[in-house]
Structure formats: C-alpha cells, structure tokens
Amino acid sequence: MNVLVVDDTQMNLDLFCHMLSMLDTATPLPMADVGAALALCETSMPDLVVVDYMMPGIDGLEFLRRFRALPGARDVPVVMVTGDTESSVRHEALRLSANDFLTKPVNSIEFNVRIGNLLALRQAQLQLAARADTLAEAVAKATAAIVAREHEAIYRLSRAAEFRDSDTGSHLQRMAAYSRLIAATLGLDAAECDLIADAAPMHDIGKVGIPDAILLKPGPLTDSERAVMQHHPRIGAAILEGSESPLLQAGATIAISHHERYDGGGYPNGLAGEAIPLYGRIVAVADVFDALTSSRPYKQGWELARAVAYLQEQKGGQFDPACVDALLANLEEVPAIQQRYVDPPASEMSVAGLR
C-alpha cells in the first residue's frame, strides 16, 4: 500500500522511509515539496499519509485542510508528526480529521505499530468498499432484469389488447418512439422520456373490456355503441391504477387521458388545456400521428405532408400546440422509426377500424 511521506527535511524523509521499509505492506512515497505532494494526491490518492507539522509556507495543518478537500481523501488515514506538544495544535489537527499523532523524536517500534495498524484498517476498509460495489452491481443487474421483465410483460399484455382491434405491435412501438421524441423536445429528462415511451403502449389496454360486437364492428357505431366504446379509457385506468409501480402509474394516467382534447371536447372527462396530464397530451399526438401515417387493410396511410397539415390544423383544438410543435421539430426522425418498426403483412392484421 502506498504511504505518502511529506516532510521538508531530507533526513526525516530518509528516516521515515527506512522505517516503512520494515513493513511488508508499505511502499513509501517521499516528498519534500508540499505543493507537489498535494498535486500527486489529485491524480493518485495514497493509502496513508505521514505529514510533518512544522514546515515553511504550507505547514502540516494547512496540508491536512487542503488534502481533505480533495475527492476521495476523506477516508484516507493521516498521521501528523510534530515536536510541538501544545494541545492547540493537536486539537486543530483533530478538527481537520487527523487520525493519529507521532511526537519527535519518533520511536521506530511505535511508528511501525501505528502505521501498520492504520494500513490494516485501510486495507479492510477498501475491501469492504469493493465488496459493497460488487453487491451494488449485482443488485443493479438483478433490478434491471426485473424491470426488463416487467416491461416485457406489460408490452405483451398491451399487444393482446391491441390485437383485439386493428392495431399491431409495430403501431405500439412507433407511437412509443414518437412519444419519446416529443417528451425529449419538451425538455423532460432521459428517465422520464423512457418512462413515457414504456408506458405509452398501455394507452388502449381498456379495450379488453369492450364487447367484440362493438370493438370489431366493421361499420359506423351508433350513439349508444360509441358511448360504450368511449368507456375504454376508464377501463384502462381501472386496470392500471393503484399500483406502486411508476410504470403502471404512468400507464394509468395515459390510459385515462389520451382521448381528451386540448379544447375540452374529448372524453371521458372533458378536460381542457393543461388540465389534461402532460403524458396524455404527448401520447395523443403520437398515437394519432401514427394512425394517420400507417396503412391498414381498410385504409391507405396518409402522406407525411397531409398528416403534418392535419396536426397543424388541430393545434389548440384536438392537440396541445407544444406537443405538435415538438413532434414536427423531429420529422427527420420519422422515416427511421417507420423503417425500424414495420407492420406485419396485411393478412396477419384485423379488418376492424380504429375507434
């Protein structure tokens, strides 16, 4: 273990290094220049420091003050060597987190015992820290695996809901990617962007509670049927709410709010403007944009320019203007997302319409 010895007198440096050479665990690093010693600690932190108190310019107390301010120096043992028996010096050194003292003339046996004990404690401390890091890494990996399984299970359940209608897993992936783009452009941090993208596929999970006769009806819905259909946001929220999982909480928020309109004409609660949760406003734009630009057995996908014109027309009406602008600011990303998440052949898709 590396032991930094700081003393302005070469004879003292030679003496300390000789005593350290008697310890199998110590490699002495003698330095007479205090500034150079501090600079060394900035790039290569020693395992223990022996520093003289009486030095010109930067004395031992000032060295200790500056040393403890360095990153990683808080737990490194420091032994101060002093010929000054004044208690004020020792009290100040203790206040600055000195770990031990040696009084000149230094006894070699006392020196080696104290330094050896501190090195043993330092080695045990480093081993515990390494063990803690290993355990933390293992916990992080296990947690990541659990989260990944949670996300996969939720995504597959979301696909099950979508397959009852005409959407596909590719639609879920595309609208999740568009949701992430919008969230990032609005200034949300990376963790929240990931959360929105992971929760967005749950937006229509409430369709599992809609009767097939309505959900799969090929023609227009009657007023009563539409009323039943418009109940699916509440069903989705009821399925997802009450969980301690942030992902499911976000999914519940999106499920209940993604059919609200910015002008207050949406459903199920007729919310308007910023009373609509931001997650719902984001997913509303992403969901409709992908529905417009995607082909289905019953319709041809719109050209990008036509879809953009629709979003522009609906700013402040159906959609939050800021969310529309955020998506349109990233139109160059759309072709790559569409190519990454391609729909399956038409023969594998339902012929029911979007509700």
C-alpha positions, 0 to 999 in steps of 0.5 A: 500500500502506498504511504505518502511521506511529506516532510521538508527535511531530507533526513526525516524523509530518509528516516521515515522511509527506512522505517516503512521499509520494515513493513511488508505492506508499505511502499513509501512515497517521499516528498519534500515539496508540499505543493507537489505532494498535494498535486500527486494526491489529485491524480493518485490518492495514497493509502496513508499519509505521514505529514510533518507539522512544522514546515515553511509556507504550507505547514502540516495543518494547512496540508491536512485542510487542503488534502481533505478537500480533495475527492476521495481523501476523506477516508484516507488515514493521516498521521501528523508528526510534530515536536510541538506538544501544545494541545492547540495544535493537536486539537486543530489537527483533530478538527481537520480529521487527523487520525493519529499523532507521532511526537519527535523524536519518533520511536521506530517500534511505535511508528511501525505499530501505528502505521501498520495498524492504520494500513490494516484498517485501510486495507479492510476498509477498501475491501469492504468498499469493493465488496459493497460495489460488487453487491451494488452491481449485482443488485443493479443487474438483478433490478434491471432484469426485473424491470426488463421483465416487467416491461416485457410483460406489460408490452405483451399484455398491451399487444393482446389488447391491441390485437383485439382491434386493428392495431399491431405491435409495430403501431405500439412501438412507433407511437412509443418512439414518437412519444419519446421524441416529443417528451425529449423536445419538451425538455423532460429528462432521459428517465422520464422520456423512457418512462413515457415511451414504456408506458405509452403502449398501455394507452388502449389496454381498456379495450379488453373490456369492450364487447367484440360486437362493438370493438370489431364492428366493421361499420359506423357505431351508433350513439349508444355503441360509441358511448360504450366504446368511449368507456375504454379509457376508464377501463384502462385506468381501472386496470392500471391504477393503484399500483406502486409501480411508476410504470403502471402509474404512468400507464394509468394516467395515459390510459385515462387521458389520451382521448381528451382534447386540448379544447375540452371536447374529448372524453371521458372527462372533458378536460381542457388545456393543461388540465389534461396530464402532460403524458396524455397530451404527448401520447395523443399526438403520437398515437394519432400521428401514427394512425394517420401515417400507417396503412391498414387493410381498410385504409391507405396511410396518409402522406407525411405532408397531409398528416403534418397539415392535419396536426397543424390544423388541430393545434389548440383544438384536438392537440396541445400546440407544444406537443405538435410543435415538438413532434414536427421539430423531429420529422427527420426522425420519422422515416427511421422509426417507420423503417425500424418498426414495420407492420406485419403483412396485411393478412396477419392484421384485423379488418376492424377500424380504429375507434 
